[in-house]
Amino acid sequence: MLSESRASRAIQTTGEQGMANEPTTQPTAGLAWQAKQVYAMAVICLVVGLAIGYLFRGSQSPAAPAQPAANARPAAPAGGIGGHMPSLEEMKKMADTKAAPLLEKLKGDSNNSDLLIQVGNIYKATHQFKEAATYYDKALQVDPKNVAIRTEMASTLYYNGDVDGAISQLQQALRYDPKDANSLFNLGMIKWQGKQDSKGAVAAWQQLLKSNPKLSAERKAQVQKLMADVQMQGKS
């Protein structure tokens, strides 16, 4: 198992998500998330190292616009009173309000991928993963080779319980860019956490290291440490 400190180091470079507890259950297709489940998933993603789409961003894949600040978990947006954790319904209203001007622009420019991505980012940041996936999918219909957005699409599908769909998106991303570090890293994480496929996870990370020889020493060490932890877990 990864300790909290080791997991934090694994994602501190540009990670949007960090982790606090080993997951006890895995998302399954068709799962309807309740507020507490979504918050729990956000916490889970801080401990195991599931830095979906963010660990290597900036060095390998083109960044999507309007990304949240580094080292922030996918937490509830600001605006709660007295530390109140907003409900999913409240978060949905926040997202709808913030997205409204962009959606108005899309009425006259429906194929504007930048606008579609920005709307997707808003819904993802507020844990409205189904809506986020809808807008990322629309953006990918306009720009199917946008590997960075496919990693975002994969993460929203994973959070929404569609593990197979997430893996499919990452595999598609790798058809466009077989060396993409984000996709390879996340493929390994989702295979490990979503499929309990430690061998498949290690294989993805081995390919990551092989196809990215110029990866920084720090990031290379992070991936190697993760591989060692997964292999050790498999022996226990």
Buried (B, 14 or more C-beta within 10 A) or exposed (E): EBEEEBBBBBBBBBBBBBBBEEBEEBBEEEBEBEBEBBBBBBBBBBBBBBBBBBBBBEBBBEEBEBBBEBBEBBBBBEEEEEEEEBEBEBBBEBBBEBBEEBBEBBEEEEEBBBBBBBBBBBBBBBBBBBBBBBBBBBBBEBEEEBBBBBBBBBBBBBBBBBBBBBBBBBEBBBEEBEEBBBBBBBBBBBBBBBBEBBEBBBBBBBBBBEBBEEBEEEBBEBBEBBBEBBEEEEEE
